[in-house]
Each structure stands twice: as C-alpha cells, then as structure tokens.
C-alpha cells in the first residue's frame, strides 16, 4: 500500500528585510511544506535564493519543486525544480523551457537565485552563482518579462507522488528592499577575529 506523507511547514521569520525559510531535509513521497510569509508587493528587486539537493531522483510520476504562491492564494506564480515525469531541472513557471539540466543524477545540487521586479514582471534566473561576487559579476542563465506582479505570500516546497526520490531544501531566503544574496561579506564575528589577528601580527612585527 502506498504511503502518503504531508510535512507541515513553518511560518518564516522576518529578520530585517531578509526572510529566512527553515530547511526541509530528506523529503520523499508526496509532501507539501508551506512557509507563509508577510505579503510582499511592489518590490523592484525581490530575490529568492536556496539550494535543492537530490538523493536519488526518479522520473516516474515525480516532481520536486519550490514555488512562490500569491498572497491571494491560487496557483504558483513562480516554480523552480524537477519537471513532472522527467529528470529535467529548471524554471517551470513562468518559463517551461528554461532547463539547467535534463539528466538529474543522484547527488546533484543546485543553488538557484530568482530575481523578480514586481513593478514590471521582469525576472532573472541564476544557477550556481558565486554569491561572494556582486550580481553584475554573475551571468543570469535566463530572463523574461511580463510575469506575475501581484503580492506574494508563501514559499512552498512540494513534491509527488509516492515514488519521488529524496530531495532536500536548504539555505532558502527571500530578500527585499536593499538586501541581496550577492556580494556576501564575512559575518561580523568572523571579520572581527580576522582583523584582530592582523593587528596582533602587526604589533609583533613592530617589536
């Protein structure tokens, strides 16, 4: 008998202008993890970034995706992940032909960044970008226009059906305002320790 599982999601916490989405590890079978967020609208630069890792992807009645859901409810406004009954991975909504790969393999891991202009519906999609660099130093794989512009109110991780492989969602965040996943700088504590080390070395040399 097939076992259907439903994983309950969490309400993401707003930290400054970055919404951190809890990790969802080793999802399998049929699942739906709904992370409600404060409705976001009118953002000229909205980013959704995170990593999907596949344990043993299958193509039989399978799909594994992360989605942005309108605040008013209804179908997904944006959808990224494994295509239905396929081993292709990429943007499914609004651009169904934007694949990163058509041959998902065990252990494949993809860091994706979706940038949305809610005022125009323009969007850009980055796959495995170098987040230590500025956005302009990375190249978007796909871009489009005229997509969804209304308020967004949920980040959802979803998959099905029973024979669905294993997938994990990690490090997901929603960036608004002036915040961006690009151009990451060291944590203050890390930066402070590095600076202290340099000062100590400089002091020893002066002696």
Residue pairs with C-beta under 8 A, 6 or more apart in sequence:
2 161
2 162
3 29
3 162
4 29
4 30
4 162
5 28
5 29
5 30
5 31
6 30
6 31
6 32
7 24
7 27
7 31
7 32
7 33
8 33
8 34
9 22
9 24
9 32
9 33
9 34
9 35
9 36
9 156
9 157
10 22
10 35
11 35
11 36
11 37
12 19
12 20
12 21
12 22
12 35
12 36
12 37
12 155
12 174
13 19
13 20
14 37
14 38
16 179
17 175
17 176
17 177
17 178
17 179
18 173
18 174
18 175
18 176
18 179
19 37
19 38
19 155
19 173
19 174
19 175
19 176
20 172
20 173
21 35
21 50
21 155
21 169
21 172
21 173
21 174
22 35
23 168
23 169
23 170
23 171
23 172
24 33
24 157
24 168
24 169
25 168
25 169
25 170
26 55
26 166
26 167
26 168
27 33
27 64
27 157
27 159
27 166
27 167
27 168
27 169
28 159
28 164
28 165
28 166
28 167
29 159
29 160
29 161
29 162
29 164
30 159
30 160
30 161
30 162
30 164
31 157
31 158
31 159
31 160
31 164
32 156
32 157
32 158
32 159
33 156
33 157
33 158
33 169
34 69
34 154
34 156
35 154
35 155
35 156
35 157
36 153
36 154
37 152
37 153
37 154
37 155
37 174
38 153
39 71
39 151
39 152
39 153
40 46
40 71
40 118
40 151
40 152
40 153
40 174
40 176
41 71
41 118
41 150
41 151
41 152
42 118
42 119
43 116
43 117
43 118
43 119
43 176
43 177
44 117
44 118
44 119
45 115
45 117
45 176
45 180
46 115
46 116
46 117
46 118
46 152
46 174
46 175
46 176
47 113
47 114
47 115
47 116
47 174
47 175
47 179
47 180
47 181
48 66
48 68
48 78
48 113
48 114
48 116
48 155
48 172
48 173
48 174
48 175
49 111
49 112
49 113
49 114
49 131
49 171
49 172
49 173
49 175
49 181
50 66
50 111
50 112
50 169
50 170
50 171
50 172
50 173
51 109
51 110
51 111
51 112
51 169
51 170
51 171
51 172
52 64
52 66
52 81
52 89
52 109
52 110
52 112
52 167
52 168
52 169
53 107
53 108
53 109
53 110
53 167
53 168
53 170
54 64
54 82
54 104
54 105
54 106
54 107
54 108
54 109
54 165
54 166
54 167
55 106
55 107
55 165
55 166
55 167
55 168
56 106
56 165
56 166
57 64
57 82
57 87
57 104
57 105
57 106
57 108
57 165
57 167
58 87
58 163
58 164
58 165
59 85
59 86
59 87
60 85
60 163
61 85
61 160
61 161
61 162
61 163
61 164
62 82
62 84
62 85
62 159
62 160
62 161
62 163
62 164
62 165
63 81
63 82
63 83
63 84
63 85
63 158
63 159
63 160
63 164
64 81
64 82
64 158
64 159
64 164
64 165
64 167
65 79
65 80
65 81
65 82
65 92
65 157
65 158
65 159
66 79
66 80
66 81
66 155
66 156
66 157
66 158
66 169
66 172
67 76
67 77
67 78
67 79
67 80
67 93
67 155
67 156
67 157
67 158
68 76
68 77
68 78
68 79
68 114
68 148
68 152
68 154
68 155
68 156
69 76
69 77
69 152
69 153
69 154
69 155
69 156
70 77
70 148
70 150
70 151
70 152
70 153
71 150
71 151
71 152
71 153
71 154
72 150
72 151
72 153
76 93
76 156
77 93
77 94
77 147
77 148
77 150
77 152
78 91
78 93
78 94
78 114
78 116
78 123
78 147
78 148
79 91
79 92
79 93
80 90
80 91
80 92
80 112
80 114
80 125
81 89
81 92
82 88
82 89
82 104
82 167
83 89
83 90
83 92
83 99
86 102
87 101
87 102
87 103
87 104
88 99
88 101
88 102
88 104
89 99
89 100
89 101
89 104
89 108
89 110
90 98
90 99
90 100
90 101
90 142
91 98
91 114
91 125
91 142
94 123
94 144
94 147
94 148
95 125
95 142
95 144
98 125
98 141
98 142
100 110
100 127
100 141
101 108
110 127
110 128
111 127
111 128
111 129
111 131
111 171
112 125
112 126
112 127
113 125
113 126
113 129
113 131
113 181
113 182
114 123
114 124
114 125
114 126
115 123
115 124
115 125
115 126
115 135
115 140
116 122
116 123
116 147
117 123
118 149
118 150
118 152
119 149
120 145
120 149
121 145
121 146
121 147
121 148
121 149
122 143
122 144
122 145
122 147
123 143
123 144
123 145
123 147
124 140
124 142
124 143
125 140
125 141
125 142
125 143
126 138
126 139
126 140
126 141
127 141
129 138
129 182
130 137
130 138
131 181
131 182
131 183
131 184
132 183
132 184
133 182
133 183
134 182
134 183
135 180
135 182
135 183
138 182
155 172
155 174
157 169
159 167
173 181
175 181
185 191
186 194
